[in-house]
C-alpha cells in the first residue's frame, strides 16, 4: 500500500471516529445526559466515549456550530446553557422556517414523498400505542418516528439548506423537550395532532397544514415554558 493510500485510510478512519463521537455527544446533550453548562473535559470524555483526543476536539468544534456546545475562554468546551429566552427564539425560528419548507414541499411533493409521510405516520401511530401500553424501549422508538415524521413532511422542499437548518432547530427544540420530560405527565394527544397535520399535508391544503403545524409547536412550547420555570439553573455548573 502506498503512502498516499495509507494517508487516505487514516483520514477516513479519523473522519469516522469524529462522526461517531459527534453523534454520541449530540445525543447525550439532547437527551440531557450531559447537563446544560457542564464542562466537557477531554480526558473525561475520552474515557466516556473510548475515543482519542483529536476526534473529540474535532467533534466538539463542529458541535459549536450547532449551538449545542460552547467554547469558553479559548481553553475548553461546555454544554450550551438553556434559557426561556433561547427557547422562545428557537420556537419562533422553527415556526418561520418550517412554514416555508412545508409550503414548498406541499407544492412540489411527488408520490414518493406522499408514501414516505404515510409510512412514517403509520409507524408513529404504532410507537404511540406502544408508549401508552408501557412497552419496554417504546420511548426511543417513538422518538425515532417522531423525528422521521417531521423530516418527511418537509423533505420535498427544494432548499437543502433550509431542510438542514430545520433539522438543527429540531435538535435544539428536542433538547428542551427532554429537559421538560423529566417532570411527570408529558402531554397526551400528541399523536392525534400529528395525524391531523399528516391528513392536511396529504390533502395538499397548505394553509390548514401550516396552521396545524405551528399550533402543534406552540402547544408544546406553552408546556415547556411552564416546566422550564421550575428548571434547576444550578445544574449549569455541574461537570460532565
Buried (B, 14 or more C-beta within 10 A) or exposed (E): EEEEEEEEEEEEEBEEBBBBBBEBBBEBBBBBBBBBBBBBBBEEBBEBBEBBEEBBBBBBBBBBEBBBBBBEEEEBBBBBEBBEEBBEEBBEBBBEBBBBBBBBBBEEBEEEBBEBBEBBBEBBBBBBEBBEEEEEEBBEBBBBBBBBBBBBBBBBBEBEEBBEBBBBBBBBBBBBBBBBBEEEEBEEEBBEBBBBBBBBBBEEBBEBBBBBBBBBBEBBBEBBBEBBEEBEEEBBEBEB
